[in-house]
Amino acid sequence: MHREAAPAPPPQPMKRWRVRLVNGVVAVLVLGHLMEIARQSEHWPFSNYPMWARVSKEWDETQVVPMGVAAEDPDIEVPLTDPAYFAPMPVYYQRVNFRSVANKAAKRDRFLRDYLDRYERRRAARLHDGPTLAAIRLYELHWTMDRGATNVNTPDRRTLLYEYPPPAKGAGQ
């Protein structure tokens, strides 16, 4: 004697509030990415994917890079490329930020002060082993690349854009 199992209840449609929630999340993600693409800007977690956004036929590259100035000797410059210096911010975003403020005096000092303070707080907490810094210098580096990129470590031009804090006037100047 076989008893037949009771038929499974028919599937229930998703509740209306869940459908709206899913649609809202998808809309925020899609619209956020579209806005970044249209504005050619980059705000985490959205990206305009700059590496793939433009086709470049030029062999020139220009970057704004920060260099730390060692407190014990202002002639010693420390490349600020170690991710531990400004974690969790990746070096790429750091360069994007420095490029965006390099010629904006109103934002630049506050921005560089915050970076210098953050570097020193992380050093004091032993989150990195970089030297004590007295200042940050912003340089514009320019390369005319060769096909093998053999000159990647030697830019054609290195221009000091700004130093924070500015060197003191009067002492030997």
URWO-V679674 format. One record per residue. N is the residue number from 1. PHI is phi as a letter, one per 20 degrees, with the letter a starting at -180 (none if undefined). PSI is psi in radians with two decimals (* if undefined). Layout:
n->[N:N]
phi->[PHI:PHI]
psi->[PSI:PSI]
This chain:
n->[1:2:3:4:5:6:7:8:9:10:11:12:13:14:15:16:17:18:19:20:21:22:23:24:25:26:27:28:29:30:31:32:33:34:35:36:37:38:39:40:41:42:43:44:45:46:47:48:49:50:51:52:53:54:55:56:57:58:59:60:61:62:63:64:65:66:67:68:69:70:71:72:73:74:75:76:77:78:79:80:81:82:83:84:85:86:87:88:89:90:91:92:93:94:95:96:97:98:99:100:101:102:103:104:105:106:107:108:109:110:111:112:113:114:115:116:117:118:119:120:121:122:123:124:125:126:127:128:129:130:131:132:133:134:135:136:137:138:139:140:141:142:143:144:145:146:147:148:149:150:151:152:153:154:155:156:157:158:159:160:161:162:163:164:165:166:167:168:169:170:171:172:173]
phi->[none:e:e:e:f:f:f:f:f:f:f:e:f:f:f:g:f:f:f:f:f:f:f:f:f:f:f:f:f:f:f:f:f:f:f:f:f:f:e:l:c:b:c:g:e:e:b:e:l:f:f:d:f:c:e:d:d:e:d:d:c:c:c:d:c:e:c:f:d:f:f:f:b:f:e:e:d:d:f:e:d:f:g:f:f:c:g:e:f:f:g:g:f:g:f:f:f:f:f:f:d:g:d:d:g:f:e:g:f:f:f:f:f:f:f:f:f:f:g:f:f:f:f:f:e:m:e:b:d:f:f:f:d:d:a:c:d:d:d:d:d:c:c:d:f:e:f:e:l:f:d:f:e:c:f:f:c:c:d:f:e:a:c:c:f:g:g:f:e:o:f:n:d]
psi->[1.90:2.24:2.40:2.37:2.57:2.43:2.51:2.52:2.60:2.57:2.47:2.45:2.69:2.48:2.59:-0.70:-0.56:-0.68:-0.78:-0.70:-0.83:-0.79:-0.67:-0.77:-0.79:-0.74:-0.76:-0.78:-0.83:-0.83:-0.64:-0.79:-0.74:-0.69:-0.73:-0.68:-0.78:-0.69:-0.15:0.83:3.09:2.00:2.09:2.43:0.20:2.73:2.56:0.12:1.10:-0.50:-0.55:-0.01:-0.47:2.48:2.20:2.27:0.02:2.68:0.36:2.49:2.32:2.33:2.60:2.12:2.50:2.54:2.28:2.55:2.05:2.40:-0.59:-0.37:1.95:-0.15:-0.20:2.10:2.39:2.08:2.24:1.00:-0.13:2.12:-0.44:-0.43:-0.67:0.44:2.52:0.24:2.12:2.66:-0.63:-0.83:-0.58:-0.81:-0.67:-0.77:-0.78:-0.70:-0.66:-0.45:-0.07:-0.66:0.36:1.58:-0.65:-0.65:-0.51:-0.87:-0.78:-0.75:-0.85:-0.63:-0.78:-0.72:-0.77:-0.76:-0.76:-0.77:-0.86:-0.65:-0.76:-0.60:-0.78:-0.55:0.07:0.62:-0.16:2.87:0.51:2.82:2.86:2.32:2.51:-0.40:2.97:2.31:2.39:2.21:2.55:2.13:2.38:2.31:2.51:1.80:2.57:2.90:-0.50:0.00:0.61:-0.28:0.36:-0.54:-0.01:1.55:2.67:-0.58:2.43:1.92:2.18:2.10:-0.71:2.67:2.30:2.32:2.67:2.54:2.52:2.40:2.60:-0.79:1.52:0.14:*]
